Amino acid sequence: MLLRRLLAVPKPLNFRLRRSLSVSSIIQPIRLIKYTFGTTIFTGLGFISYTVYESGPEWEKFRRTSYFWSHMIPVYLHYRYQQMYFQFFPTKTPAEEQQAWLSLHNKYCDYVMNVVLHQRGVYIKLGQIASTRPDIIPKTYLKKFAQLQDGVPAQPGEYARQMIEQAFGKPLEEIFSEFNPVAVGAATIGQAHEARLKGSNQSVVVKIQYPEVRRLFGLDFSTLKRFIKLAQPEHLPLFDEFEKGFQIEFDFRREARALDVIGRNIMPLYPNIVIPRPIPGMATEFVLVMEKLEGTKLVDALKVEQAKMAAAQGKTLEEFEQEMMTKYVSGELYREAKKKYTPSALIVNTYASLVRTINQIKNVCIFLYNHSIVPIMQRVPMDYIEQRVFINPHEIIDLLNDVHAHEILIDGIFNGDPHPGNIFLL
């Protein structure tokens, strides 16, 4: 929603130039463009000065606000200029205009991503949300922002050690028998590490919050709200609601209580759903220890299936994704799904069980061959057949919809951040 007007390809106005143009009819639009462009520049400079002045004398506040405005105002102006140019001089064909917008997206995609990674915090959260909206975000930005779901750079291991020891008031070695200093994931407000509890040797995940995100929360939202007011003021009420929801993520003790309640509500009703439980007595404001679940991110498993489907059609994964994205945006994918027969969950599960059984029989034969014929006849051992994980997207989507509907409509407590990086296939 935030980048819709900034990045989406605009619809041209019903403005056409006459065949016989007078000098004044040519100069007038040019003057209008120059006037609007100059006004926009001065407006941007005014916003920068106002933001820096209001942020106070602290250097960090000055640095963050000035960095954002100095980097994003030129991007905004370039997009606005191209939009106005196409509105007043519609001389290009739709295909040429589309190519011009694509060139602009390619020009600024990495640039905007670097701004997000530099600012971190709230900016990463907005990038994650944008990565799940192919209906309003250009594909170039969509693919780039998808990296924010699980590819955010993490803080070093020493930073994690300091946060843990400060939270629990004891050395890390007295809490964990093993601790991986390399983070397994990083997100908006913190990062996660794998560890084993001392004594029980239980595998756990340790979530660590970045204190600076909370400290800069008000400043970052204030900066972004001013940018929205400049670019898309009609979305300010929605952004205010997003700000309220984000505030509750800062206390990990609250998250631990929510995990415990949601687990008790959902897991007895849905045996195929597992919700990690917090370790009793190991939740503080900035550090949370919870049980570790072994699995693969659902989005990664689906990509493997997509690659197989693309190969079966003689296409690359990128070509297949582009085709599906085009069909999704146009609505063709939904219309095709209504016409075509899709196998039920029972048929898919039965087929998967049959394939697994056949592969197990083959692996038994390979085992007997490798341990009898191979040593006697000096033959080359055979490789075992890897068991394939069958995924039924329709069943998974229905299950996730049922669970979230139950959480929202019946329990009144739910997961407010179900982006693809937060769902695992166990």
Buried (B, 14 or more C-beta within 10 A) or exposed (E): BBBBBBBBBBEBEEEEEEEEEEEEEEEEBEEEBEEBEEEBEEEBEEBBEEBBEEBEEEEEBBEBBBBBBEBBBBBBBEBBBBBBBBBBBBEBEEEEBEEBBBEBBEEBBEEBBEBBBEBBBBBBBBBBBBBBBBEBBBBBBBBBBBBBBBEBEBBEBEBBBEBBBEBBEEEBEEBBBEBBEEBBBBBBBBBBBBBBBBEEEBBBBBBBBBBEBBEBBEBBBBBBBBBBEBBBEEBEEEBEEBBEEBEEBBBBBBBBBBBBBBBEBBBEEBEEBBBBBBBEEBBBBBBBBBBBEEEEBBBBBBEBBBBEEBEEEEBEBEEBBEBBBEBEEEEEBEEEEEEEEEEEEEEBBEEBEEEBEEBEEEBEEBEEBBEEEBEEEEEEEBEEEEEEEEBBEBBBEEBBEBBBEBBEEEEEEBBEBBBBBBBBBE
